[in-house]
Amino acid sequence: MEILLQDTRYALRSLLKDRAVSAIVVACLALGIGVNATLFSVVDGVLLQPLPFTSPERLVRLNETFERRNIRRGGVSYPDLRDWREAATSFETVGAMMARSLTIADNGEPERLLGAAISWDMFPTLGVPPAVGRLFGPQDDRPGAEPVVILSDDIWQRRYQGDRSIIGRRVSVDGKPHAVVGVMPPKFAFADKNHKAWVPLAPIVDNDTRSARGLFVIGRLKAGITVERAQDELSAVAAKIAGDHPLTNEGWGARVTTLKDDFMPAAMRLVIWTMMGAVTLVLMIACANVANLMLARASMRQREFSVRAALGAGRARLVGQLLTECVMLGLVAAPIGVAVAYLGTWLLDRAVSPDDIPYFIHWQVNPRVIAYTVLVSALTGIIFGLAPALQAGRLNLIDTLCDGARGSGQSGRRARARHALVIIEMALALVLLVGASLFVRSFFNLQDARVGFDTSRLMTLRFYMTGESYATDRSRIQRVDDIVRRVERLPGVQSASASNFIPFGGGGGGGAAIVDGRTFAPNEEPQIGFTGVTPHFFKTIGIALRKGRDLTDAEGMSRTPIAVINETMATKLWPDSKAIGERFHLAGVEPVEWFTVIGVAPDIRDIGVRDDTPPLPVAYVPYPYGASATAGLMIRVGANPTGVTLAAREAIRASDPGLPLFDIRTMEDLRTGTFWQYRVFGQMFGTFGAVALFLAAIGVYGVLAFSVSQRTQEMGVRMALGASRNDVLRLVVRQGVVLAAIGEVFGLAGAFGITRVIRTLLYNVTPTDPLSFGGVAVFLTLIAIVASYVPARRATTVDPIVALRNE
């Protein structure tokens, strides 16, 4: 302990004496440690933290599957769920939910909420109790039961000021009085979005058919039951159901996965671990950089070490002294790194919309992140201090004491160590910059991706029609027609159209198509989207039909059995003939209405813009066939689309002041929102690459600057013997370029291997893209030339006479 205290005091004096080098070392380390801690907070919040439920390892997601259609995560129908509950013995409880829009109309302006209908055992399955009141019971979750609702803490606080007397009070939900029976804990919003209220499931889905597979189902395994055993049992149950109900269930199976794996798919885990690997490279570059600085500093202290060794200090004591200094530098950098991590998480929070993140994911600088930061700081101190410490232990006392102040600072062994570290920095920087380039290029490719229609100057919003006044399709159709006509008359509006679907915003319907003149095996009928649209839909979104004609004004607002289909549907359903004039209808819909195809429209990539998500077959039919409670409105304007927002609000309120409006966004915002991950990943990788580039440039500059300072005599001799300033300039710059080139060779080899791992995350760019690899290599070479030029210029200013006299 006494020796440690002595080393610590001496280290403090030594580091304070050489403040410039100490400040540079701390800054480099703080930068590397800070970005590392930022990403670790994400890894901790997303991958390492357990789900905030009771015994989350026993929670599983249950899906229906249809392998021949490549459906592996389908929803579950209510009749199938009831059969699963009765026949499967692997589960303690099984809960179900279905996302649902809910409107609360009392205590202020009507507000549409993203909510859900849940079975009474959903929250008990999760093991989450209410903060106030009670959960649903079996008596609430049955047809004809008294309407009840559970509120989120956010709604309770915002609309009812946290009044506990809300329990038992009736509030208006979707135009009907519901008794409030409970309030959930703060920030609870299951399943993965910001759900604000919950109502019982059975009254809504009790009459559903087995073909209506729309339920999100989770189960809690009994103690000792494995996922594999539950899978075998549920597969057997699904097979029996398929045998009993071949018309609806033939070919349908079941899948059991852990809830954690379901919420965090492999692609997301790969992205996060890839980013963690990227910041680890940044930290390694910082360590190599600092090790170089410390090697240079140790070289200047060779005489000091020799004197100490001559006075009795052993090799272990010298190594321990240097390691103590290095660890202290790492620990000093730790609080600055934590501050960088706080800034990083703050920026990350603002780069990602809260609506895009499940409520149970939180990245924050918590005690685990701080402990990780301190540990990493100490380890990096040891790692970057190891090389100079070992060099200090290899002393030749006689040579060093006789040599003077420079001593063996010019030895080939020490120079090779410094050069090796620069090569490592350049290699790691190239790997990181190639990955950053691929992600950034993927983002820009997505920015320019064609989606099949013009997203500019297009405003979108939704409104929700509930209550007795909208109990019939006719009442909803009339309201939508009135709103569209009012909005189309607004100044600056070129066209407007309503639909039960908004591209990139979801909605619409679908089912199996029965094609006139063609037969398919049971449950092999082609699945199509089925979208109700008002007139001028295609004009509003800005696309021209490929063939045929559009809906007329009269046809668009009446139950006229005609349809405009997309090209994918035309190709899949009528591959050998023209689709115009052909007929189809939806299976299981009564009464049967045969729709005649009158036009073919270009495909719209409404699910996403990635090439690996092909467009679905879609039929656009008159709006009355899709008159749901939620309607989407699209408005084409001649200028900035946000400028029409206020006028559109007033026009809708003039039609019905009680309609809640929500999801008011431009179409371009909706489009870019489908690949927000690429924007965030591109920004983060770009930041990591910039930090790595900065550190690598400092490394090259530091090594060459030190080399020039150590070769003053050599430079003087060269110039005294006739070498020109350009010769000396080329000599120094060549050294930097050679080190960079060697590092780039190793880096290219590493990048070729690593980028193949992330190939599934790229868009329209190959993992071996020549532009990224070649461009980064050339760019790093230029950086090396620039970093070499400053010390090279310094070398040309050496006065030969002064240099020789100093020696």
N, C-alpha and C positions, 0 to 999 in steps of 0.2 A: 504494500500500500504506500509506503514511504517513497519507493522508487517511482510508482505511478504518479504520486503527487509532484515529485520533482520533475518528471517528464512533462506533466501537464503545465506546470508553471513555466518551464523552459519553452515549451511549445507556444504558449501564449506570447511570451516575449519575442520569440523568433517570428511568429506570424504577424505581430503588430509592427515589428521592425520592417518587414517586407510587405507593406500594406498593399501595394499595387498588385503583386502576384496573388496575394491572399484574396483580394476583392475579385479578381478575374476568376479564380478557382471557385469561389463561393457562387458567383453569378452563373457560371457554367453548370455547376452542380444543381443549383436551385432551379434552373430552367429544366434540366433533365428530370429531376426528382418531382417537380411540380406537374409536368404533363403526365408523368407516370402515376402520380397520386390521383390526378383527375380521372384517368381511365380506370384505375383500380376502384374508384368510387362507383363507376358505372358497372364494372364487373361484380362488385359486391352487391349493388342494388338489384341487378338483373339476374345474375347467375348464382351467386353464393348464398344470398339470403333466402331462407325458406318462405313459402307462401304464408301470408298472415292468417292462417286457419289452424284449427285444432288438429294435431297429428297430420300435417299436410302430405306426408309420404304415403298415406293410405287413401288419398283422394285420386280418382281416375276419371277420365273423360270417356263417355260411351257414345259411339257413332254408329250409324248404319252405313254399310259399304256396298258398292256394286262394282266389282273388279273389272268386268268387261267394259264398263263405261269409264273406268279409271276414277271412280268416286270412292275416296278413302276416308273422307271426313264429312259425310252427309249428316244432315239432321235426323231426328227420330220422330216418328209419328206417335200420336197419343195412344192409339190402340196397341201399337207395338210396345210402348213403354209399360202399359198396364200388364201385358203378357210377360215382359221381362221381370217386372216386380214380383209377379206370382210364381214364376218358374225358377228364377236364379236364386241360389242360396249363398253366393259368395259375398253379398253386400249387406252391410248393416242397414243402410238407407240409400235411396236413390232419389235425387231431386231433379227437377226440370224447370226450364224457364224459356221465355220467348220475348225478345225485345219488342217494345210496343211504345208508340207515342201516347202520351197522356197529357191532358190539358187541365190545369187547375185554374179556376175562374173566380174564386172568391178572394177577399183580402187584397184587392188591387187589380191591376190589369191582367187579363187572361194570359197565361204563360204555358207554352207547350214545353213539355219535359221529355227527355229521353228516359224512359222507364222500362219496366218489364212486368210480364205476368209470370208468376212463379208458383210452383207447387208448394203446399204447406210444409213439406219436409226439405226444401232447398236450403234454407239457412241453417236448420239443424244438421244437415249433411255437412255443411261447411264448418259447423261448430262456432258460428258467430252469433252471440246474443245481442238483443237490442240494447241501446243506451237508455231508452225510456219506453215503458209500456211492455208489450208482449209481441211475439211472432204470430204468424198465422197458425191456426190449428186445423185439424181435419174438418171441423164444422164450418170453417170459412171456405174451404177449397172443395166446393161441390155445387152443382147446378142449383139455382134457386136460392142460394145462401144470401144473407144480408151483405150488401157491398161494403167492403172494408179496404183500407189502404195503409201501407207503411211508408213513412216519409224518410228521406235522407236528412242528415244533420244540416246540410247546406240549405235545403228548403225550409226546414224547421227554424233555423236561425234567421234566414233572410226574409221570409214571408210572415213568420209568426213570432219573431223576436225571442225564440227559445222558450216560449210559454209552455210549462208542463201541463197546463190544463187543456192543451190540445188533445190529449188522450181522451177518446170517447166523443170528441166533438165531430160533427159532420162537416165535411168540406166537399166542394163541387169538383168532381173528377169526371171529365168527358161528359159534362152536363148532368151527371147523376150524383146525388148525395152519397158520400162514402164516409163511414166512421173511421177515424184515425185510431189504430190499435197500437202503433209502435213507432219509434224513431231509431234509426240505425246509428252506429258510432260515427264520429267524425271521419271524413275522407273515405268511408266505405262506399263503393260504387260498383259492386259486382254486376256483370262478369268482367268485362275488360274495357268498358267505356264509362262515361260519367253518368251512370243511372241515378236518377233523383227520386224515384217513387216506384212502389211495387204493389200490384194487385194480385188476387188469386187467379190461378191458371185454369182450373177445371171449368168454371162458367163460360170461358171463352172457347176452349178446344174440345169440350166433351163430345160434340157431334162430328169431330174431324174424322176423315177417312184414313185408311192406312197409307194412302198415297200422299197425304199432306205431311211431309217430313220436314218440319221446321223447328223442332225443339232442341235446345241445348241441354244436354243431360250429363250430370256427374253422379258418381257413386262413391260411397265410402266402403272400402274393403273391410271385411271382418278381420280381427286380429289373426295373424298367421297365414292369411290367404295371399298368395302371390298374384301378380298381374297375369302371369302365364296361365295359372289355374282359372282365374276369372275369365280370361279370353276363351279357353277351351269350353267352359260351361256356357258362356253367352253365345258362342258360335253354334253350339248344339241347339240352344233355345231358338236362335234365329233360323236354323235349318228346319226345325219343326214348324215354326210359324210359316215359312215359305211353303212347306208341304201342305199345310192346312189352308193357306190363302194364296194359291199360285197366281191368280190374276194380278194381285198387287205386290206380292213379296217374292216371286220366283227370281232368283239371282241375287237377292239382297242378303247380306250377311251383317256381322257386327264386329266392332273393333274396340279394344280396351287399351288405353294409353294413360300413363301417369299425367296428372293435371299439369305438373311442372313442364313436362315435355310438350304437352299440347299448347301451353301458353308460350313456351320458348322453343319454336321449331329449330331444326338444325341449321338452317340458313342464318337465322338471327344469332345463334351462338357462334357460328363461324365468323360472322362480321365482328362481333365483340372481341373474340379471341384474336382475330387478325389485327384489330386496332391495338389490343394489349401488346401483341408482338411488335407492332410499329413503335409504340412508346418505349418498349424495352430496347429497341435498336437506338432510339434517341438517347436513352440513358447510357447505353454502351458507348455511343459516340462521345457523350459528355465525359465518361470515365476515361476513355482513351485520350481525349483532349487534355484533361486535367493531369493524367499520368505523364503526358509529355511535358507539361509545364513543371510538374514536380521533378521530373528527371533533369530538366534544364536547371532548376533551382538546386537540386542535389549536386549536380556537376560543379556548380559554382561554390559549393561548400565542401569540396573534397579535402581541402587543407584543414578545415575545421574538424572534420571527422578523423583525419589522420592524427591531429594533435590530441584529440580526445582518446583515440585508440592507443597512442603512445603513452598517455598518462594512466592507462589501465582499463579503459572501457572495452568490454568484450563485444564481439560481433552481435550477440543477442541484444545487448543494451542499445547499440546503435540502430539496429533494425526496429527495436521497440520505440525508440525516440521518434523516428520518422513516421512509424505507423500511428503513434499518438497524435502527431501533428495532422496527419491526413484524416484520421477519424474525427478530430476536433473540427476540421474544415467541413466534413460531411454533416456533423451535428449542427454547426452554425448555419449550413445551407438548409437544414430541415425546416425551421419555422418559415423561412422565405418560400420554400417549396410548398408548404401548407397554404400560404397566402396565394401562391400561384394556382393551387388546386381549388381554393375558394373562388377565385376569379374564373377558372375554367368551368366549374360546375354552374356558376352564375350565367356564363355565356351559353352553355349547353342548354340550360333551362329556357333561355330566350330563343334558341334556335329551333326548338321542338314545341309544337303546339300541345297543350295539356290534353286536348281531345284525342291525340294520337297515341297516348301512353296509358296503359292500364293503371288503375289507381294504386295497385299494390307494388308498383315499381317506383322506387325513390333513389336517386343518386344524390348523395350528400357527403360532406366531409364529417364523418362521425368518428367516434373513438377508434373503431377498427381501422379506418383509413389513416388516422393520425399515427396509430401504432405501426401500421405498415410503412408509413413514411419515415418514421424514426428508424425502423429496422433497415429499410433500404438505404437510408442515409449512412448508417454505420457500416453496412456491408460495402457500399460504394467507396467509403473512405478507406476501408481495408483493401479493396480491389485496386483502386487507382494508386494507393500508396505502396502496394506490394513491389512493383518494379523498381522505384527509386530506393526502397528500403533494402531490397536484395543487392542492388548495385552498391549501396553504401557499405554493405557487409563484405564486399570483395575489394578490400584495400591492399595496396602495396605501399607500406608506410614509407619506405626509403625513397621510392620513385616520386611519390606524391609530395613529401616534404622537401625534396630537392628541386621539384619542378616549379614551385612557386604557386601563385594564386590560381592559375588556370589548371595546373596539375594535369590530371588525366582527363580533363573535360573533353578533350578532342579524341579520346580513344575510339577506335573503330567499334568496339563492343557497345558503348553507350550510344554512338550515332546510329548503329543498326537497330537498337531498341527503339529509339525515337522514330526512325523511319518506318519501322514495322507498325508502330501505333498509328502513324499517319495513313499507311496503307489500309489498316483495319478501318479507320474512320471513313475513308473514301469508299471502301467496299460497302460498309453498312449504309452510308448515305445514299449510294446508288440504288441499293435494294429498296430502301424506303421511298426514294424519289420516284422510282419506276412504279411502285404500288400506288403512290399518290397520283402520279400521272394517269394511270389506268382508271382510277376512281373518278378523278376530275373529268377525264374525257367521257366516261360513262354518263356523268351528270349532264355535260353539255350535249351529248348525243340524245339524251332523253328530253332535254329542253327543245331540241329541234325535231323530235320524233313526230311523225304524222299521225294524227288521231282520226282522220276521216272527215273532219269538218272545221270550220273557222271558229276558234275559241275567242278571238278578239272582239271587243265591243259587245260582249254578251253578258248580261246580268241574270242571276238566278236567285230565286227564293222559294220557300215552301210555306204553305198555310194548312191548317188542320181544321177540318169540319166535323164537329161532334155535337152531340145533344139531340133533343127531339126534333129541332128544326132541320136537321140533316140526317134523319133516320132512313130516308129513301134515296135510291140512286137518282131519281128525278130531281130532288131538291139539290143534291150536290152538283148535278150537271148544269142546272140553271144558274147556280152561284158561280161556277167556274166560267160559264159563258159570259155572264155579266162582268166579271172581273177582267177577263181577257179583252172584252170590248172597251171597257173603261181605260185600261192601260194602253191599248193600241191608239187611243185618241190623244195620248199625252204628247206634248211638244218634244221633238227629237227622237221619238220612237219610230223605228222603221217597220218592226214586226214584233208580234208577241204570240206565244203559244203555251198552252198548259198540257201537262201530261202526268201520269202516275209514275214517271221515271225522269230523272235528270242525268245526263251523261256524267260519269265520275262521282255522282252523288247518290246512286242507288235507286231502288224502287222497281216498279214494274212487276210483272207476274210471269208465269210460264207453265209449262207442262209438256206432256207427250203429244205429238202431232199425229193424227190419222190422215194419211195422204190418199186422196181419191185415185184409185187405179193401182195402188201399190200395197203390198202386204209385208208386215214385219212380224217376227216372232214375238210372243208375249213378253212385255217389259223391255223389248228392244226397239220400240218406237223412238224416232229421233226427238230429243228434247229441244224445245225452242223457247225463246223469250216472247212474251205477249204483252205489248205495250199499247195502252190507250192514249191517243194524242188528239188534240183539237186541230182545226185547220191551220195552215201556215207553219206547221212544225218544221218541215224541211227548209222552208224559206228562212225561218228564224235562226236555225242553227247553221245555215249557210252552206247547204249542199244541194247539188242538182241530181235528179234521178238519172240512173243509167238507162232505164227502159221504162216504157209505160207512162202513166200519169199519176198525179197526186190526188188526194182527197179533195173534193169540193167543199165549200162552206156548209152546204146542207148535209152532205154525207158525214162530215167530221163531227157533227153534233147529233147524229141520229144512229140508231142501231141498224146500220146498213152493213151487211156481212161482206165487206171487202177489206183488202189488206195491201199495204205496201211492204214488201219484204226486203231484207238485206241480201247482199250477194252471196254470203255464206249459206243462208237458207236456200236460196235458189239453186246453188251448186249441190248441196247435200240432199235436198228432197227431190229435185228433178235434174239429175246429172246429165241425162241424155235428151232433154227436150227443153223448150222455152218455158219459163215459169209463168209468163203472162197468160191468164185465163185458166190456170190450174186451180184446184180446190183442196182445202184441208179443213180439219176442225180439231179441237182439243179433246183428248181422251178423257172420259169421266165427267164431262160437263153436260148438264142437262138444262134445257132441251138442246139437242144437237143442232148447230148452225154451221153450214158449210161456208167458209170464207173463200171468195174468189180473189186471186192475185191480180191487181191492176197496175202494179209498178214495182221496180227493183231499184233500191237505193244503195249507195256505197256503204261499206261496213263502217261502224263506229266502234272504236276501241274504248268501250265504256267501263271495262273492268280495270284496265291498265294499259300502258303503252309499250310494255316489254314484248319482244318478238315471241317469247315462249308462252304468251297468253293469247292464243288465237281468238278472234271474234266468235261470239256465239251466234247461232241462227236466231234471228229476231223478226217478228211480224209486228208492224205498226197498224193498228186498227182504230176505228172511230172511238173517240173518248168515252162514250157511254159504256163500252165493253170493259173499261178500266177505271170506272168512277169510284175510286176508293176515298177514304176519309182524308188521306194526305194527298195534296196536289202540289205539283211543282210547276213554277212559272218561269219561263225564259223570255228575256226581253232583249231584242236587238236594237241598238242605238247607233247614231251616227258619230258619236264622240266617246268621251270617257264613260264607261258603263256605270261607274259608281255615282255619276251625276243624276241618274234617274231614280235612285233609291228612295229619296224622300217623297218625290211625286208619286211613285208606285205605292208607297205605304199609304199615302192619303187617298189614292184611288181605291185601294182595297178596303180601307176603313169606311169610305163613303158607301161601299157596297154592303159591308157588314162590320161594324166596329168591334164585334166580339171575336173576330178571327185572330188567333195567335199566329204571328209570323216568325219564322226561324230559318236558319241556314241561309242567311242573306250573304251571298258571295258571288264574285265574278266567276265566269266559266274558266278563265285562265288560272285563278286561284285553285279551283277544283282540280284542274288538270295537273298543275304542279304539285298539288297535295298528294297525288298518287305516288310520287317518287321523292317525298320529302327526305326519306332515309338517305338517298343518294346525295342530296344537297348537304345534309349534315355530315355524312361520311366523307364526301369530297372536301368539305371545309376542314374537317378534323385532320384528314390525311395531308391536305395542303399545308395546314399549320405545322404538323409534325415534320413534313418535308422541309419547310422553311427553317425550322429550328435546327434540324439536322444539317442543312446546308450552311447555316451560320456557324455552327460549331465546327464543321469540317473545314471551313475557310479559315477560322481562327487557328485550327490545328496546323494547317499548312503554313500559314503566316508565322506562327510561333516557332515552329521547327526551323524554318528557313532564316528567320530573324536571329535566332540563337546561333544557328550555324554560321551566319555571316559574322556575328560578334566574336565567335571563336576562331574564325579564319582570317582575322585582320592581317596577321603577318603574311599568310599565304597570298592574300589579295595584293598586299604591298609588293611582295616579291614578283608576282605576275606582272603588275603594272610597271615595276622598275625594270623588268626584262623586256618590256615592249608591248605587253597586252593592252589593247585599247579598252575604253570604257564599255563599248558594245560587246567585246569578248567577255568581260566580267559579267555584264548583264545577262548574256545568253547562258553563261555557266550556271548562274543561280536559278534563272527561270527554268532551264532544262532540268535541274534537279527536282524542282517542284512538279513539273509536268511528268517526269518519269515516275515519281512516287504516285501521282494521281492515276497514271495509266495502269500501273501494276494493280492498284486498288480497284480500278474499274474492271479489269479482267476478272478478278475474283468476285466482284460485285455482280457482274453480268451472269456469271455462272450461278451464283446464289439466287439472283432474281428469276432466272429461267425456271428454277425448281420451285420457288415459293409462289410465283404468280399463278402456277397451275392449280394451286390449292384454292384460289379465290376466283377461278374462272366462272363459277356459277353466279357470282355477284356482279359480273360485268355486263354492260349493254353495248352491243354493236362495236366491240373492240376485243381483239383476241388477247389471250394472256401473254403472247409472244409478239405483241405489236411492235413492228420495227421502228415506227416513229417515236414511241415512248422510250424504247431501249436506246436507240441511237441518239435521240434528242437529249435525253438525260446525260448520256456519256459525254456528248459534246459540251453540254452546259457545265458539267462538273470540270471538264478540262479548262474551259474558259475561266471558271472560278479559281482553279488552281493557278492559272497564268496571272490573274489579277492579284491573288494572294501572294504570289511569288515576286511580283513586280516591285512592291514597296521595299522589301529588304534588298532586292537586286539593285534598285536605284541607290540605296544607302551604300552598298558595296562599291559602286562606281565613284563615290565621293571620297573614298579613302585616299589620303595623301601618302604616297609610297615612303617618303622620307620620315614622316611622322610615325607611320605604322612600324617601320623598321627600328626607329629610335625607341618607341614604346616597348618593343620586344627586347 
